Amino acid sequence: MSLKSAYPVPDPLGIPHETYIRWLRRKAQAHLRRDRKRVEYPITGQDYRERIHAAVCDHGTHDYYTGEKLDWSKVSTYDNEKSAQGRSGYKAGFADLPTVDHVGSKDGRFDFVICGWRVNAVKNDLSHDEFLEVCRKVIAKADTDRV
């Protein structure tokens, strides 16, 4: 772990504490802004930072859904200008950028998992079961097309 903090950076991430805290605060704030419109119970930035940090500590080095290694060195390196010039080619280079996905928790509130940007974009607002069903359909169609 790095600096003494309520949210120390897990050593395997290999990024500076300041970078991690910036990422954590931004992710928590983005989800908080969105969820305050969706839920009827009180939520706080601190609660979301704690839940997201717990997800990072639990499995943050690898995508929760695919098991692929995530590249924490890409945090805070995305450049909108380069993206506009490089389009999908530029974005593809960030497939393994760590991001946060909502999941339901045991207490009926939102919880979070860490996954790659590409997987999160594909999953979007689907539940875990809905996401798996779409994946199964894609694989079944691909298998049928090969015959």
N, C-alpha and C positions, 0 to 999 in steps of 0.2 A: 504494500500500500504506500501511497505517497503522503503528502502533507496531512497533518492532523486536521480532520474535517468531518462533518456529519456525513459527507459523501466522498470518502477516499477512492481514488482511482484503483480499481483492481490491477495488480501488477501486470498480468498478461496483456492488457490493452496497450501498454507502452506509449501512452500519450501524456502530455503535461496536464497537471491538475487544472490549470486555468482553462485549457481547451475542453476538458471533460465537464467542468462546472458550467461553462457557457453552453455546451451541447445539452446537458441535462436541463438547465433552466429553460432553454428555448423549446425543447421537446415538451416539457411539462406545461409551459405556457400555451403552446399551440393546442395541445389536447384539452387543457382547461378551458380555453376560449370556446372551443367547439362543443365540449361536453356540457358546459353551463346552459346551453340552449336545448340540450337533450334530456337532462336528468332532473328529477324532482327532489333530490337530496343535496345537502351542502357538500361542496368539494373545495379543496384548497390547493394552492400551489405546493405547499409543503407535503401534503398527502400524495400528490402526483409525483413529486421529486422522489419521495421515499419509495413509492411503488416501482417507478422506473429504475431507480438505483438498485433495488432488490432484484429486478429482472436482469440487469447488467451483471450483478454479482453471481446470479444463478447460472446464466448461460450466455453471457454477453460476447464471448469470443466467437460463437458460431450461430448461424441462422437457426432460429427455433424450429422452423418448418422443414428446412432442407439439410441441416447439419453442416452446410458449407461455412468455411472460415470467413469471418468478416474482417474488413480492413479498416481499423480505427485510425490509421494515418490519414485517411481521406476526410475525416471529420473537419468541417469548416474550410474545405478547400474548393468546394463547388463554385464555379464562376459563371454567372448568368450570361455575360458577354460571350465567353467561349462556347457556352451551350447554344446560344443563338447562332453562332457561326458553324459549330460542329454538329448541331442538331442531335439526331438519335445516336450517332457515332460517339459523340462526347458523353452523352448520358449513359451509354452502355458501359463506359469505363467506371461508372459509379454503382454498378449492380450490387457490389459487396459492401457498399457504404452502410454502416449500422444505422438503423432507424427503429422506431417504436410502433408496435401494433397493439390495438385494443383487444382484449379478451375478457370474457366474463369471469368474475371471481366467485368464490364460494359464498361470499356475503351478498351477492347480487349486484355488486357495484362493478365498475370497470377495473380491470387489472391490465397489466402490460407484459408483452414479450418483446424480445429484441430479434429483429430479422433484417435481411438485406433490403435495400431500396427497391430492387427489381421485384422481389417476392411480395413486398408490401404493396407495390403498385398493382400487381396482378390480383392479390387478395382483396384489396380495396375494402369495402364495407361488409364483405361476406363473413358469416360466422365460420368457425373452424370446420364444421361439418359441411357447410355449403362449399367452402373452398376445396375440401377433399373431393366432393362430388364433381365439381368442375374439372379438377385434375384427373379424376378417373375417366371422365368423358373425353378429355383431350387424348389421353393415352389409348383409350379404346378406339377412337377414330383413327389415330395414327397407326395402330396395329391393323385395323381394317384396310386402310389405304395401302399398306405394304403388301397385302396378299394379292 
